[in-house]
Structure formats: C-alpha cells, structure tokens
Amino acid sequence: MKVVVDLKLCEGNQRCMEAAPEVFDVREDDKAHLLMERPPESLREKVKLAMRMCPRQAITLED
C-alpha cells in the first residue's frame, strides 16, 4: 500500500497525525508529511481512519 497526501488540499488540521502518528507528521509549513510512504499492512486501518478524518480529503491510498 502507498499513502499519498495532496499538499494543495492539506490545511494542516493534524487529524491524520491523531489517527496515525507513525505515518503522518504536520510540520511548520502546516502540511502533512509522510514519515513512511509505504507503511506496513498492520497500519492499514489507522491510515484509513486518517483518510476519513481528514476534513479536506487530502489523503489517498493506493494498493
């Protein structure tokens, strides 16, 4: 699985970080950055939660 963040949509709400801190980090530029682009399968549910929680729908998942 591959996680993608659309930085044009991201507003840095940090909801993704709340859901999956192992995968996302919101930095000083108020954008979500990936700590791992291809997280292990064990984190799939957390990434899916982050996708649902994102108010701007800036996170997508590719298999």
N, C-alpha and C positions, 0 to 999 in steps of 0.2 A: 504494500500500500504506500502511496505517496500523498503527502499533505501539501496543499498549495494555499498561500494567502495572497489575495488580491490587495496589494498595498494602496491601490487607488480607492478602494472601498473602505479599507480599515480606518477606524477612528480611534483606535487605542482604548477601547472600553474595558479591556482586561478581563472580559468574561471568559475568553479562551484560556487565559492563564489560570483562572479559578478552576476550570474544568480539567485541564491537562497541563499542569506546570512543568511536567517532564518534556513537553513538546513545544510549548509557546513561551515567549518572553516579550513583554511590551517594554520598549526602550524609551530613551529620552525624546526620540522623534515621534512619540505617540503612535507607533506602528507595531503590530505583532510580528515578531521574527521567529523563525523556526529554530529550535535547538536541535531538532533532528527532522530531516525531510522525509525519511523513511523509518518511522517508528516501528517497533516490533508489534506483531499481531496482538499481543497482550494489552496494548494500549488502544486498540480499535474503538472500544466503547467510550473511552474518555475523549477521543478525537471526535467521535460522532456527537457526543454531548456538547463539546466546544462548538461544533458546527451549528447545532440547534440554538445554542445560547448567544451566538454572535448576532447582534442587532442589525448589522449591515450585510449579513450573509457573505462575508468576505473569505470564508474558508471552504475549500472543496477537498474532496478525497478522490484519488484516482487509484484503481486497483491494478 
